[in-house]
Amino acid sequence: MESVLNHKNYNIVMKRVSNYLILFLIVMMVAPIASSEVQSLEDVKQGNCMNITQTCPSTQCTKVRITQVKTPVTIYVIDDDMSQTTDENYYWEFCNTTDLGEYVITTCDDPSDDDVCVDYNFEVTPSGNSGGSNTAFYIFIIVLVYAIALLGFFSKNEIVTLFGALAMIILGVYMIRTGVIIYRDYLTNLISYISIGMGFYFAFEAAASMWQDL
């Protein structure tokens, strides 16, 4: 008798678990459909403006408005109408891109009196670029510049040392101004100052060695 009851309880528990799993799958399938449309825009250089454009025929929309701006540090809830350039094209310019990271701007129009919202997301980076390929390229350039300078310095080749030292100084100044892809902080500044300092040191040593050989 006890085994029969345990078997029934097991079946009841498994049935409830199955129902919960089915409900979870339904929610996971419906959630993306119910959410607003997301469009990814090109990356923006820190301090530059991002232009948001949206198309909605005048027969369907009376206006398009900005409802929310999400920055890496805060969220602004606003209600600002986009400028209408033609019968169906709308335009809005966003220039507060001082913080590095992801931004999401939400627009809503009113076709058939039902708001349809679109999220526009983009990244703000020091250089306006991002991605693994760009990161690999920057790392390659940094390693190459250091390798040339160090090789010339330790092999006592003054010409190569001067070339590498000049490249290190240029690299350091560039990194101070733009950072490395999406990074510009105390670490990138430290690498920049080290590059500049080593570049001047190598250049001075190479120039002094060439002066002695005259």
C-alpha positions as CSV (number, residue, x, y, z in Angstrom):
1,M,0.0,0.0,0.0
2,E,2.8,2.4,0.9
3,S,4.6,1.7,-2.4
4,V,1.5,2.5,-4.3
5,L,1.1,5.8,-2.5
6,N,4.7,6.7,-3.1
7,H,4.3,5.9,-6.8
8,K,1.2,8.2,-7.0
9,N,3.0,11.0,-5.2
10,Y,6.0,10.6,-7.5
11,N,3.7,10.9,-10.5
12,I,2.0,14.0,-9.1
13,V,5.4,15.7,-8.5
14,M,6.6,14.8,-11.9
15,K,3.5,16.1,-13.5
16,R,3.8,19.4,-11.7
17,V,7.5,19.7,-12.7
18,S,6.5,19.0,-16.3
19,N,3.8,21.8,-16.1
20,Y,6.3,24.2,-14.7
21,L,8.8,23.4,-17.4
22,I,6.2,23.9,-20.2
23,L,5.2,27.2,-18.6
24,F,8.8,28.3,-18.5
25,L,9.4,27.4,-22.1
26,I,6.3,29.4,-23.1
27,V,7.5,32.4,-21.2
28,M,10.9,32.2,-22.8
29,M,9.4,32.0,-26.2
30,V,6.9,34.8,-25.7
31,A,9.2,37.3,-23.9
32,P,11.3,38.2,-27.0
33,I,8.2,38.7,-29.0
34,A,6.6,41.0,-26.5
35,S,9.8,43.1,-26.0
36,S,10.6,46.1,-28.1
37,E,12.6,45.9,-31.3
38,V,16.4,46.3,-30.9
39,Q,18.6,47.9,-33.6
40,S,22.4,48.1,-33.2
41,L,24.1,51.2,-34.5
42,E,27.7,51.9,-35.3
43,D,30.1,52.7,-32.5
44,V,30.7,56.4,-31.6
45,K,33.9,58.1,-30.6
46,Q,33.7,59.6,-27.1
47,G,32.5,63.2,-27.2
48,N,30.9,62.9,-30.7
49,C,27.2,63.0,-31.5
50,M,25.0,60.1,-32.5
51,N,22.3,60.6,-35.0
52,I,19.1,58.6,-34.5
53,T,16.9,58.2,-37.6
54,Q,13.6,56.4,-37.9
55,T,11.1,55.9,-40.7
56,C,7.4,55.9,-40.2
57,P,4.9,56.9,-43.0
58,S,2.7,59.9,-42.3
59,T,-0.3,57.8,-43.0
60,Q,0.6,55.6,-39.9
61,C,2.4,58.0,-37.6
62,T,1.5,61.4,-36.2
63,K,4.9,61.7,-34.4
64,V,7.9,59.8,-33.1
65,R,9.3,60.6,-29.7
66,I,12.3,59.7,-27.6
67,T,11.1,58.1,-24.3
68,Q,14.2,56.9,-22.6
69,V,18.0,57.3,-22.8
70,K,20.1,54.7,-21.0
71,T,23.8,55.5,-20.5
72,P,26.5,53.5,-18.8
73,V,25.9,55.3,-15.5
74,T,22.2,56.3,-15.4
75,I,18.8,56.2,-17.1
76,Y,16.9,59.3,-18.3
77,V,13.2,59.1,-18.8
78,I,12.2,61.8,-21.2
79,D,9.5,62.7,-23.7
80,D,11.1,64.6,-26.6
81,D,9.7,64.6,-30.1
82,M,12.0,63.7,-32.9
83,S,12.4,66.3,-35.7
84,Q,10.5,65.4,-38.9
85,T,12.7,65.9,-42.0
86,T,10.3,64.5,-44.5
87,D,6.8,63.0,-44.5
88,E,8.1,59.7,-43.1
89,N,11.7,60.4,-41.8
90,Y,12.4,61.5,-38.3
91,Y,15.7,62.6,-36.8
92,W,17.2,63.2,-33.3
93,E,20.7,64.0,-32.3
94,F,22.3,62.8,-29.1
95,C,25.6,64.4,-28.0
96,N,26.0,63.5,-24.3
97,T,28.6,60.8,-25.0
98,T,31.2,61.5,-22.3
99,D,30.9,58.2,-20.5
100,L,32.4,55.1,-22.1
101,G,30.2,52.0,-22.6
102,E,26.8,51.0,-24.0
103,Y,24.0,53.4,-24.7
104,V,20.4,52.5,-25.4
105,I,17.9,55.1,-26.8
106,T,14.2,54.2,-27.0
107,T,11.9,55.7,-29.5
108,C,8.1,55.2,-29.8
109,D,5.7,56.0,-32.6
110,D,2.0,55.6,-32.7
111,P,0.8,53.7,-35.8
112,S,-2.9,52.9,-35.4
113,D,-2.8,54.5,-32.0
114,D,-0.7,51.7,-30.5
115,D,2.8,52.7,-29.5
116,V,5.5,50.7,-31.3
117,C,8.9,51.2,-29.6
118,V,12.4,50.6,-30.9
119,D,15.6,50.4,-28.9
120,Y,18.7,51.8,-30.6
121,N,21.9,50.6,-28.9
122,F,25.5,51.7,-29.6
123,E,28.9,51.7,-27.9
124,V,30.9,54.8,-27.0
125,T,34.6,54.1,-27.2
126,P,37.7,56.4,-27.0
127,S,38.5,55.8,-30.7
128,G,35.1,55.0,-32.1
129,N,36.1,51.4,-32.8
130,S,35.6,48.1,-31.1
131,G,35.7,44.4,-31.7
132,G,38.1,41.5,-31.2
133,S,39.8,42.1,-34.6
134,N,40.6,45.7,-33.7
135,T,41.9,44.7,-30.3
136,A,44.2,42.1,-31.8
137,F,45.5,44.7,-34.3
138,Y,46.3,47.2,-31.5
139,I,48.1,44.6,-29.4
140,F,50.1,43.6,-32.5
141,I,51.1,47.2,-33.1
142,I,52.1,47.8,-29.5
143,V,54.2,44.5,-29.4
144,L,55.8,45.4,-32.7
145,V,56.8,48.9,-31.6
146,Y,58.3,47.7,-28.3
147,A,60.1,44.8,-30.1
148,I,61.7,47.2,-32.6
149,A,62.8,49.6,-30.0
150,L,64.2,47.0,-27.6
151,L,65.9,45.0,-30.4
152,G,67.6,48.1,-31.6
153,F,68.6,49.2,-28.1
154,F,70.1,45.9,-27.0
155,S,71.8,45.2,-30.4
156,K,73.4,48.7,-30.3
157,N,71.8,49.6,-33.6
158,E,71.3,53.3,-33.3
159,I,69.2,53.8,-36.4
160,V,66.8,51.1,-35.4
161,T,66.7,52.4,-31.9
162,L,65.9,55.9,-33.0
163,F,63.1,54.6,-35.3
164,G,61.6,52.4,-32.5
165,A,62.0,55.2,-29.9
166,L,60.1,57.7,-32.2
167,A,57.4,55.0,-32.7
168,M,57.1,54.5,-29.0
169,I,56.6,58.3,-28.4
170,I,54.0,58.5,-31.1
171,L,52.2,55.4,-29.7
172,G,52.2,56.9,-26.2
173,V,50.8,60.2,-27.3
174,Y,48.1,58.5,-29.4
175,M,47.1,56.2,-26.5
176,I,46.7,59.3,-24.2
177,R,44.4,61.0,-26.7
178,T,42.3,58.0,-27.8
179,G,43.0,55.1,-25.4
180,V,43.0,51.5,-26.7
181,I,39.7,50.6,-28.4
182,I,37.1,50.8,-25.6
183,Y,39.6,51.4,-22.8
184,R,41.0,54.8,-21.6
185,D,41.8,54.8,-17.9
186,Y,44.7,55.0,-15.5
187,L,46.2,51.8,-16.9
188,T,46.2,52.9,-20.5
189,N,47.6,56.3,-19.4
190,L,50.3,54.5,-17.4
191,I,51.3,52.4,-20.4
192,S,51.3,55.6,-22.5
193,Y,53.6,57.5,-20.2
194,I,55.9,54.5,-19.9
195,S,56.1,54.3,-23.7
196,I,56.9,58.0,-24.0
197,G,59.5,57.9,-21.2
198,M,61.2,54.8,-22.7
199,G,61.1,56.3,-26.2
200,F,62.9,59.5,-25.0
201,Y,65.4,57.4,-23.1
202,F,66.2,55.1,-26.0
203,A,66.4,58.1,-28.4
204,F,68.8,60.0,-26.0
205,E,71.0,56.9,-25.7
206,A,71.1,56.3,-29.4
207,A,71.8,59.9,-30.2
208,A,74.6,60.0,-27.6
209,S,76.1,56.9,-29.1
210,M,76.0,58.3,-32.6
211,W,77.6,61.5,-31.4
212,Q,80.5,59.7,-29.8
213,D,81.1,57.8,-33.1
214,L,81.5,61.0,-35.0
